Amino acid sequence: MKSSIGHLIRKLVGKKISGVMSAVILAGVSPDLANAQQYVASTSTTVHSETLATSDVLNPNNAVGAPDGQSATITASGLVVNIAIGSITYSSDAALHLNFSPALPAGKTTYVRISELTQTGLNLDLSSLLNVLGLLQNNTIRATSNGGATTQELVRDPAGNLYIAVTPTNTYSQVTVTLNFDNATASLIGLALGRITLSVEHATNYENTVFTPCEQAAFAFTAIDPHATGISLTLTDALQNPQNAIDGVVDANNFSLLQNGAITAASNVSQTVYLGKTIPGTNQIFAVVSKPAALANLAVLDNVTIQAYLGATPVGSAQSVRNLLLDLDLLTLFGNDGLAKIVFTPGGGEFDRIVIRSATILNANLFTGIRIHEIGARPAVSFTGGALAPGRVGQAMTSSLFGAQNFSIQCGQPGDYTYELYQVTAPGGRTMAGTLPSSVTLNPDGTFSGTPVTGEDGIFTFDVRATNQFGQTGITSFTMEIERALPVTLVSFKAMAEGQTASLAWTTSEETNSDRFEIERSQNGKNWTKIGSVASHKESSVTRHYSFVDPTPLNGDNLYRLKMVDLDETFSYSRIENLRFKGIALVYPNPVGGSENLTVNVGDWSKVKAVKVVNAAGKVVFEASNALLSGIQARNLVAGAYVIQVTNIDGSVSSQRFVRQ
């Protein structure tokens, strides 16, 4: 039988969400996508009034375009007088026509945003008609189209906004919302005089919108009418808080309860989740479910099923919740009142809705039902790994999965998932997945902890499973190299300026298979030059002190580092020390007279590649690649300002401005 109107009114009256009575839920309409939907292009109206019963449509163009907080208003009124010999009735109706361009596809739903019905007048009591829900069922409120046979149903979004979901059979370009007072008069007794008003804010269709898979995942709808057969809804509260199944909150205390109760009759109740538009058959259906307190026999879960549909046509086969729990080894968790997360791909092609159905068989007399904490459809998890930053024996791990080369995960952010090592055992007991050293742990947040010990160096390839809050998983491989311990434990490394030389000093506390220290210098941190080498002590477990002097530091910044080389030529670097030298004048005298020679102050000409003199116009007026021991004859330069540039073999450049008088 159809769900009882009298039962539903008792559930809906007084339960407002943002000022709107509950009916069917529309979830996940992202405000970021508000400019992507198809809205009403224009409107027109039809009004039928009588002398004692007027009707009107005010501000119809407020329903055009995207929502802006303004609404069109439809009003109808009437007078009913019931007397002993009969009744006298005056009534009116009004309609708002919502026009779309281009036309919309057949079988695809448009959502008309409406307000809660308001009523005013003498002895006007429509509560027995369930307010908006009942008035929709008896056609006091009616949504039609120019697309042939049309279904209508009330829906809500997560913010509690109320819509009429309108689904025509054929292609259509117009949806009409009619308010007819005459259809409500049969339930009125005695004298009733009044008006009923309905506001229409906008209408939206998503079918032609192109979403990325992750955007599409945000759209879902759910009915609150359980469409029950075989039970009395005045005795059994078959569907409670259905909106909790699509609100995105996965919590033990937040759920929709679908139940038949403990009855001996064969019965059927269901909750339907509508998707924003038709989605690919590769998408997964997920459900987070738990056991109602009254459910004592888990075998009845064979009669609780989840089924994908395209319109009224089933897609794939109905999946029993009990089998899904068994397949994922979750039946014990479910039986212990835990939240069980089930995921499956329906198969059979694209779909646009999901129905979860609970049934009882004749004379069973067992409570049947389920708690639904969240249900919907999302793309399968796309998870890509790669090579991770290396670790080293003796050093604490600081890396995470997110730093891997080519790391990516969709939908959502990396922090939306938990991570674990994944082992697959093939027939015959062979393990088909790598692992990590025993001293290294992959934490649920994707970070690594622990310190590799001696003997755990090498390259490790391992599989990781990522799981989101809905139970969807993705598996991919990562590679991590654990490098051998450093040949040297470096306690300190310091650089100090002593006059025009750089003095480097370092200390070690332990050396293993160490060969030498190479001293490197750079002026920009990118190009490094070896400027010396100091032999190590090979093997040592006591404190050792080393030093090195750079007699010719560069003008400006001098960056120094140690390259610590093992006997097998593996190496590691120390931290960088920086010294800055103002230096001796590169040329003198400055200014220089026409009869003088300009002396170039270079300590070691064997390290010089070229010398150039550039005039104020940027033209090279002198160039040499040989040692200028006698300087540059100033008489060859005209009076003016110049820059001398000395380029060293290691690529460093020194320059100074001078004046020829």
Beta strands, then each sheet from edge to edge (+ up, - down):
strand 1: 16-17
strand 2: 20-21
strand 3: 24-27
strand 4: 38-39
strand 5: 42-48
strand 6: 56-58
strand 7: 72-83
strand 8: 86-91
strand 9: 93-104
strand 10: 110-114
strand 11: 118-122
strand 12: 141-145
strand 13: 150-156
strand 14: 162-168
strand 15: 172-180
strand 16: 191-205
strand 17: 220-223
strand 18: 239-240
strand 19: 256-261
strand 20: 267-279
strand 21: 284-290
strand 22: 304-310
strand 23: 313-320
strand 24: 340-344
strand 25: 351-360
strand 26: 368-378
strand 27: 382-384
strand 28: 386-387
strand 29: 391-392
strand 30: 408-410
strand 31: 418-421
strand 32: 440-442
strand 33: 448-450
strand 34: 458-467
strand 35: 473-483
strand 36: 488-498
strand 37: 501-511
strand 38: 514-522
strand 39: 529-535
strand 40: 544-550
strand 41: 556-566
strand 42: 571-573
strand 43: 577-581
strand 44: 587-588
strand 45: 597-600
strand 46: 608-615
strand 47: 620-624
strand 48: 632-633
strand 49: 640-648
strand 50: 653-660
sheet 1: 1+ 2-
sheet 2: 3+ 17- 20+ 25- 22+ 23-
sheet 3: 4+ 16- 7+ 6-
sheet 4: 4+ 16- 10+ 14- 13+
sheet 5: 4+ 16- 11+
sheet 6: 4+ 16- 7+ 8-
sheet 7: 5+ 9- 15+ 12-
sheet 8: 18+ 19- 26+ 21- 24+
sheet 9: 27+ 30-
sheet 10: 28+ 35+ 29+
sheet 11: 28+ 35+ 34- 31+
sheet 12: 32+ 33-
sheet 13: 36+ 37- 40+
sheet 14: 39+ 38- 41+ 42-
sheet 15: 39+ 38- 41+ 43-
sheet 16: 44+ 45- 48+
sheet 17: 47+ 46- 49+ 50-
end
